[in-house]
Amino acid sequence: MLLVLLYVLSPVLTPFMLGMALAYILVPGVNMLVTLKLPRWLAVSIMFFLLFAIILGVLLIVIPLVRKEVGLAIEQLPGWVAQYNINLAPRLNQLFGVSAEIDILKIREMLQDAITGTDSLTTTIITYAKSSGSAVIFFFVNLLITPVVLVYLLFDWDKFILSIREVIPRRYLDGTLSVFHDIDRLLSSFLRGQILVMLILAVYYSVGLSLAGFESAIPIGVLTGMLVFIPYLGVTFGLLLAILSALLQFDNYYGLISVAIVYGLGQILEGMVLTPKIMGERIGLHPLVIIFALFVFGQIFGFFGVLMALPISAALSVLIRRVYGQYRRSDFYKT
């Protein structure tokens, strides 16, 4: 029932949950600035614009890098198609008895027709854009609501926490606050460890790709490290960019082999060294649980759900362990 309600209300809840998550991350910085005798409005403004600068910096890395790689890929496409038709297509024809050649002229005609509006593809795209116009509008509305929610929460965080505390029945207050304290300690540890892992991996991938001779080593390395906080998807996006860069820059298999070595060692470094040593076993979630949580929260809250799946699951694990501990101590279990 709760999942159904969350699914129905997910378009409305998403900007508020995102604002609350960002506020939770920024509140310690605001409180630290307030202790330095800065007015709260100034502390909130500093932390808000710091967050804006970080997001803008990421976009300034991602957008030019993707535009450059995609532009070069389009230029190299005819050569790749020609090599495929010469080397691979005849072998596929011999093995399966079908013509596997790609006609680059037909691809160009399709793209030209789509651009000039003479092909049905353009009509399809326009129709889809019209039908999904409300979703696009709602997306931009969410982008506007999230900063408003964030600013209000940063200003009134203490009042918000106090109001929640006042709602709790007095007989359950100590136990509830103990659970909240454990969740806060777990999430704080998770965030600090995640940031440190991101920085180490950003340096590793940048240095590794630079030593391999990649021209876009630093942007790709920094981007891969910063996207590590998105489980599985972040490193996959960075890997795809690295593979595309290898195909564009190197004429042989050296680039692809280098990418395989750098990213393979990076995954070993992250999975066997950084995550256990820095973040430890404090989260205590099995990989299958993580994958399940990604699908569930992604289905309910979209991309934001993917981002929040791990910390929310970690917080829920605190509650589950508490309930399980009480169950093991109960007379129902012992008798």
N, C-alpha and C positions, 0 to 999 in steps of 0.2 A: 504493500500500500504506500509506504513511504517512497519507494523508488518510482512508483507511478506518479505520485504528487511532484517529486523532484523533476521527473521527465516533462510533465505538463508545464511546470513553472520555470523550467531551465532558461528560456529566453529572458525572463524577468530577473531571475536570481543571478545570472552570470555576471553582470557588471557589479552587483553588490558583493558577490563573493570575491571577485577579482580585486575590488577596492579594499575589501577587508584583508585579503592576503597581502597586498602591497602595504597596507597600513601596519600590519603586524611586523613586516620587515623593516619599515622606516621608523616606527615609534621609538626603538632604542636610540637611534641617532637624534631624533627630536628631543628626547629626554636628556641626552647628554649635552646638547647645545643649551637647553634650558638651565641645566646645572651650572653652565658657564655664564649665567646671568644674561643670556639673550632673551628677548621677548619671544613668547611662544609663536606669534605670527611670523616672526623672522626665522625662527628655527624650522617651522613648517615650510616656509618658502624655500629655504636653503635645501632641505631634503627633497622637496618636490622637484625643484629645478635640477638637482643632482640626478634624480631618477630620469627626468626628461633628457638630460645630457647623455646618460648611458644608453637609453633607447635610441636617441638620434645617432649616437656613435655606431651602434650596431647596424642601423639602417644604412649609414654612410659606408660601412664595410660591405654589407650584403648586396645592396642594389648595384653599385658600380661593378663589383666582382661578377655577379650573375649576368649583367648586361655584356660585359667584356667576353666572358666565356661563351655565352649563347651566340653573340655576334661572330666570334671566331668559328664556332661550330657550324653556323650557317654557311660561312665562307668555305669551310672544308668539306661540307656535305657532298658536293659533286665528286670530289676525289675519293671519299670514303665509299660512295655508291659504286664508282668505277672499279675500285679495288675489290669490292664484294662481288660484283658481276664477273670479274676476271678469275678470282681465286676461289671463292666459296660457292657461288651459285652453280657452277658445273658439277661440283661434288655432290651437292644436294640433289641435283637433277639425276645423277647416276644412282644415288642411294634410294630415293623415293619416287623417281620417275615423274616428277612434276617440274614445271618451269618456275624457278625461284628468282629469276632476274628482276631487278627493280628498274623501272623506267623513270629516269630523272626528269625527262621532259613532261611526263604526266603529273609528277609532283609539282613542278613549276607552274603548269597550267592550272592545277587545282588551287595553289596558293594565289595565283594571279586572279583567278575567277572569284575567289573568296574576298580578295582585297577590293576588286572593282565592283563587286556586288552582283555579278552575273550568275553566280553559282548558288545552288540551294543551301550550301553551307552557311552563307551569310544570312539568309533568311532564318535558318535554324538558330543561329547565334542571337540574332536580333529578337526572335520570338522567346528564346530562353531568358534573355536579359529582361524583356518586358515582364515575363511571368515571375521572375525572381526579383523584381524591382523592390518589392516590400522587404524582402530579406536583406537586400543591400542597404536600404534605408535604415532598417533596424540595426544593422551592424554598425553604421556610423553613429546612430543614436547611442548605442552602447559605448562607443568610444568617447562620446561626450559625457555620458553619465558617470563612467568609471572615475575620471579625475575629480568630479564633484564629490562623489562618495568618499574618495580617498582623502580629500582636503578636510571634509567634515569630520571624518574619523580621526585624523591626525590632531585636529583641534580638540575634540571631545572624547579622546580615547579613555581617559581616566573616568569620565562620567559614564561612558558606555560600559566599562567593566564594572563600575559600581552599581549601575542599574541591573546588570545581570546578577550580581551578587545579592541584591536586595530581593530578587524574585525567588531565590532558592529557599526552600523551607529550612528553618533554623536547625532542625534535628539532623538534616542532611548536609549542613553547610560545611563542616570540617572535612567530611569524606569527599564532597564534590570539589572543594578547593584543593584537596590533595591530588585528585585526579587531574584537575586543570594544571596544577604545578608540574606533575609528571609529563603531561602533554607539552607544556611550554618548554620544559627542559629538553625533551626529545626533539622538538621542532627546532629549537635554537641550536642544538648540537648538529642537527641535520643541515641547517642552513650554513653554519660556519664551515662544516666539513665540505659541503658541496661547493662553496665558493673557492676554498683552497684547492680542491680537486680540479675545478675549472681552470684556475690560474696555472697550475702545474701542467695540465694537459695542453693548454694553449701554448705554453713555452715549448713543450716537448714536440708537438706537431709542427710548430713553426721552425724549430731548429732542425728536426728530422727532414722536412721537405726542403729546407734551405740547403742542407748538406747533400741532398739528392739532386740539387740543381734546378728546382722549380722556380719559375719567375714569380708566381703568385703564392709563394710559400707562406709568407707572413699573414696575408688576409685569410687564406684557407685555414692555416693553423689556428689563428686567433678565433675564427668563426667556429671551427670544430670544437675547440675547447670551451667556448662560451655556450654552445648548444648542448653540452653534455648533460645539462640539467633536464633536458627532455629525453627520457629513457628511450633508448634504441633509435628513435627518430633523428635525434641530433647528430649522432656520429654517422648515421646513414646518409644524411644530407651532405655532411662534410666529405664523406667518402666519395659520393657521386661527383662532387665538384673536383676533388683531387683526380679521379679517374678521367673526367672530361679534360682537365688541364693536362694530364699526361698524354692523352690522345692528340691534343692540339700541339703540344710542344715537342714531343719526341716522335721520331719516325719508326722506331723499333719498339721492342717489348721492354726496354729499360724502364720507362716511366711507369708502366703498369706493375712491373716487379717491385719497383721502389715504393709505390703506393701500398702494395700488398704487405711489404716488410714493415713500413712505418706504421700503418694502421693495425696490422696484426700485433706488433709489439706494443702499440698503444692500448689495445684492448686487454692484452695480458697485464700491462702496467696498471691499468685502471681496475680490472677485475680481481687481480691477485695481490696487488700491493697497496694502491692508493685507497680504494674503498674499504678493505679490511683494516688497514693501519690507521687511516685518518678518521673515517666515519665509524669504524668498528662494527660490532654486531648489535649496536643499540637499537637499530630499527627492527631487525629480526624478521624480515619478510622473505619468504621463499620466492625464487624467481617465477614460479607458476602463479603465485599470488599477485606479484607485480604485473605480470602480463594480463591476468584477469582484471585487475584494478584499472589498468590502462584502457581496456576495452569497455568496461562498465562506465567509468567516469567520462571517457571520450564519447560514448553514445549519449550520455545524459547532458553533458555540458560542452560537447564539441572540443575544439582545440584547447580551450582553457581547462577542460576536464583532464586532458592528457598531461598538462603541466602540473596540475594539483593532485593527480592520482596518488603519487608516492607519499607526499606529506600527509594527505588526508588518511590514507591507509595506515600510515605509521601512527597517527593519532588514534585511529580506531583500534589499532592493535593494543594500545594502552588500556582501553576500556575492556577489550576482550580478555586480556590477561588478568585484569582485576576481577572480572566476573568469573573467569575460570578458577582463579585462586580462591574466591569465596565458595565456589562449588566444591572444590577439593577439601575445604575445611568444614563443609556442612555435614550435619548428621545424615542427610539423605545419601551422600556419597559413601560415608564410612560404614553405614549399616546395611 
